[in-house]
Amino acid sequence: MVGTYTAERDVDSFRASTGRWLLGSFAGWGTLLLCLVGVGLVIVAIRWLQNVASSYEITDQRLIVKRGLIMKSIDEIELYRIKDVRVDYSLINQLTDLGTITITSSDRTTGHRAFVLRDVPAARERREGIRKLVDRARQRRGVRELDTDAEDPYLR
């Protein structure tokens, strides 16, 4: 029997934004103040290198995180395994449309820890897009999530 294979489709790709981080966070504003004495330039350079070294790709089946300049690593999370997508942003983050996306997943890549994407431009829109893609991926695979809680008296 031949299975049907659907080609994976790219949906989005992005990097953390150093410029938006500078203007859209308390840490960024503090760094700009430190630039007056020269120390901030080092911090900006380090932050920029970290952001250039990381990129995020979203397909209709996976979230792919690429990290590193010299030693590279690629982590993939199957969308149907994502349990929760949360976005956090401060008042200043809202002004520059910047946020932090936190993903919890049953994927072994994350080691059952939260997977954090920092300084994401248009984080609220991207979070909603990921949530919709997760729902579609689960429907395609016929996957349903079952949460069990040891503290739930009905499960004893």
C-alpha positions in Angstrom: 0.0 0.0 0.0 1.3 3.4 -0.9 0.8 6.2 1.6 -0.1 9.6 0.6 2.6 12.1 1.2 1.8 15.8 1.5 4.7 18.1 0.7 5.7 20.2 3.7 4.9 23.9 3.1 6.9 26.8 4.5 4.7 29.2 6.4 7.0 31.7 8.2 10.6 32.4 9.1 12.0 35.0 11.4 14.8 36.0 13.8 14.8 37.8 17.1 15.0 41.6 16.5 17.9 43.4 18.1 16.5 46.8 17.1 13.1 46.2 18.5 14.7 44.8 21.7 16.7 48.0 22.1 13.6 50.2 21.7 11.0 47.9 23.1 12.3 46.6 26.4 13.6 48.0 29.7 16.8 46.0 29.2 17.2 47.6 25.8 16.7 51.1 27.1 19.2 50.4 29.9 21.7 49.2 27.2 21.2 52.4 25.2 22.0 54.4 28.4 25.1 52.3 28.9 26.2 53.1 25.3 26.9 56.6 26.6 29.8 55.2 28.5 30.8 52.6 25.9 29.8 49.5 27.7 26.4 49.3 26.0 28.0 48.8 22.6 29.5 45.5 23.7 26.1 44.4 25.0 24.4 45.4 21.7 27.1 43.5 19.7 26.7 40.4 21.8 22.9 40.5 21.5 23.1 41.1 17.8 25.4 38.1 17.4 23.0 35.9 19.4 20.1 37.0 17.2 22.0 36.5 14.0 23.0 33.0 15.1 19.4 32.0 15.7 16.6 31.6 13.2 13.1 30.2 13.4 11.2 28.5 10.6 7.6 27.4 10.7 6.2 24.9 8.3 2.7 23.4 8.2 4.2 20.4 10.1 7.2 21.6 12.2 8.8 24.4 14.1 12.5 24.4 13.2 15.0 26.3 15.4 18.5 26.8 14.0 21.2 28.1 16.4 24.9 28.7 16.2 27.6 30.5 14.1 30.5 28.1 14.3 28.9 25.0 16.0 25.3 24.8 14.6 22.4 22.9 16.0 18.9 22.4 14.6 16.0 21.5 16.8 12.6 20.5 15.4 9.3 20.3 17.1 6.5 18.5 15.4 3.5 20.9 15.5 1.0 18.1 16.6 3.1 17.6 19.7 2.8 21.3 20.9 0.6 21.5 24.0 0.6 25.2 24.6 1.7 28.5 23.0 2.0 31.5 25.2 3.1 35.0 24.4 4.4 37.5 27.0 5.0 41.2 26.5 5.4 44.3 28.6 3.9 47.7 28.0 7.1 48.8 26.2 7.1 45.6 24.2 3.6 46.5 22.9 4.9 49.8 21.5 7.3 48.0 19.2 5.2 44.8 18.6 7.7 42.6 20.3 7.2 39.6 22.6 8.4 36.3 24.0 6.7 33.1 22.7 6.8 30.2 25.1 6.0 26.7 23.8 5.4 23.6 25.8 5.5 20.4 24.0 5.5 16.6 24.4 8.4 16.5 21.9 11.6 15.0 23.3 13.6 17.8 21.7 12.4 20.1 24.5 13.0 17.6 27.3 9.5 18.4 28.6 10.7 22.0 29.3 9.3 25.2 28.0 10.9 26.2 24.7 11.4 30.0 24.6 11.6 32.3 21.6 12.7 35.7 22.8 12.3 39.1 21.1 10.0 37.9 18.4 8.6 40.6 16.1 4.8 40.4 15.7 4.7 37.8 18.5 0.9 38.0 19.1 0.2 37.3 15.4 2.8 34.6 15.2 1.4 32.9 18.4 -2.1 32.8 16.8 -0.6 31.5 13.6 1.2 28.7 15.4 -1.9 27.8 17.4 -3.9 27.4 14.1 -1.2 25.3 12.5 -1.1 23.1 15.6 -4.8 22.5 15.3 -4.5 21.6 11.6 -1.6 19.3 12.2 -3.5 17.4 14.9 -6.6 17.1 12.7 -4.4 15.8 9.8 -2.8 13.1 12.0 -6.0 12.4 13.9 -4.2 13.3 17.2 -6.1 14.2 20.3 -4.5 15.5 23.4 -5.3 13.8 26.7 -4.2 15.5 29.9 -4.0 13.5 33.0 -3.6 15.1 36.4 -2.6 12.9 39.4 -4.4 15.4 41.7 -7.7 15.0 39.8 -10.0 12.9 42.1 -12.0 11.5 39.1 -8.8 9.8 37.8 -8.2 7.8 40.9 
